[in-house]
Amino acid sequence: MKRFHVHLHVDDLQASVRFYQQLFAAEPARVESDYAKWMLTDPPLNFAISTRGSQPGLDHFGFQTDSAEELDALKQRATGADMALLDEGETTCCYARSEKHWVTDPQGIAWEHFHTLENIPVFNEAPAPVQTAACCAPVPAANACCAPRATPGASTPSPKSCC
């Protein structure tokens, strides 16, 4: 099974948690000081909010898979359609260790495809980013906090980002 994923940046986490609890008629599956996530079953949705970003609103969309095979099928579909693919492999973000890759739609909206391997006690195990434009998605803007960074002398971005 695949679960649709939406990640939003919010200014006031507590107010947003109260709002989405009412909207979904459900408690979040995880709440941290900077992050909350609902794992809804009807419809299947991984809905996350965080205060990690500079502008409130959409951070990224995605699909969470239940298996490595489903994740590979999404990767093959993206590769077969000649989509620009950023393969992060195993990484940590959003209080989880995951296997993931990213594609970006023609409007510049990032799509994350991931398979969660385990929960972890921190948002991200990588060093804290210096800039704070986006939470997690590999956006083309140079001021993104967690977006993959180009390695000097390399033709592709570094594969480590968060969320």
N, C-alpha and C positions, 0 to 999 in steps of 0.2 A: 504494500500500500504506500502511496505517496501522500504527503500532507502538504497543503499549500502553506507558504511562509510569508509573512509580512512583518517588516521591522520599521517602526516609526521612532523618530526622535521627538521627545516631549520636553517642555520646560519644567513642568511641575509633576514629578512622578507620582506623588501621593494623590493629587487630584485626578490624574489620569487613571490610576489604579481603581479609584472609586468609580469613575465613569465607566470603565470597561467591565468592572465587576457587574454593574447594573446592566450594561448593554448585552453582555454574554450570559448573564444569570449564572455566573461561575466565579469561583475564587481562582486566582492565578496559581499555576503549578509551581512557580518559583518567584520569589521576591528578594531583591537585594537593594542596597542603598541607591543604586544607579540603574536598576534593571528590573523588569517584571516580564513574565511569560505565561501565556495561557496555552494549553495543549487541548484544544477542543476536538470533540469527536463528531459533532453534527453542526456544521460541516467539518470535515477534517482540516484543522487549521492550527498552525504554530504561529501565534500572534505575539510579537515581542515589542516592548517599548523600552527606551533607555534615554538617559540624559546625556549621552555621549555624542555630541554633535553641536554645530553652531546654529542651525536653523531648524525650527520645529517642522515636522512633516515626514514624508516618505524617505526612508533611508534605502531600502531595497526590498525586492520580492524574492521568492525562491520556492524550491521544492525540497522537503526533507524526505528522505527515503528510509525504509525499514531495513534495507539490505545493501551490501556492497554491489550486488548484481544490478539492482535498480539504479544505483548511482552510476554504474558503468554504462547502462543503457542510455541514461540522460547525456552522459559525456559523448557517447558514440553518435547520438542524434545531433548534438551541437557541432561536433567535428564534421559529420557528414553534410551539414548545412553550411559549412565554411564560416561558422560563427567564430569570432575571436574568443579564444578560450584561455582563461588563466587557471591553471591547475595548481592548487595549493598543496595537494596531498594532505597529509595529516597535519592539523594545526589546532590551535586553541583560540576560542573566543566565545563570548556570551555564556561564560561559566560552563563550557563544554569542550571536550576534545572531539574533533570531527575530521572526517575525510571530506574534502570539498573542492569544487571548482566553480568558476564564475563565467558568465557570459553577459554582454551588454547589448541591449536592444538598440534599434536605430535612433531612438530619442535620447540615448545615454543612460537609461535606467538599468541598474545592475540587477542581475538575477543570480542568486546563489543556489547551487545544487549541493546538498550535503547529506552525509550519513553520520549521525551522532554515535560516537563510540563509548563515551562516558561523561558524567558530570564532573566538574572540577570546582574547587572552592574560590577561584579568582576569575575575573572577567577574561583576562588574557595573560598567558605566561610570557609573552614577548615584552621587551622593554617598553615603557610608556611612550607613546608618540608625542612629538613636540607640538604639532599643529592639530587643530580641532574642528575641521569642517564637516566630516562625515563620521558616523560611528564605525562602520564596518565595510561597506561596499567599496570595491575598487573603482572609484570614480576617476574620470580623466583629469579632473582639476588638480593642479599642482599643490593645492592647500589642503588636501584630504588627510585626516589624522591616521586612519588605519589602512588606507589604500596601499597597494603594492608600490614600492619605491623602485625606481630604476637603479641598478647597480652600476657604478662608474665603469665604463668600458663594455657594458653588456647591452645587447639589443632588446632584451625583454625585461620587464619589471621583476623585482625580487618577489618570490612567491609567498611571502609571509604577510598576511594581514589579519585582522580580527574578524569576528562575527561572520 
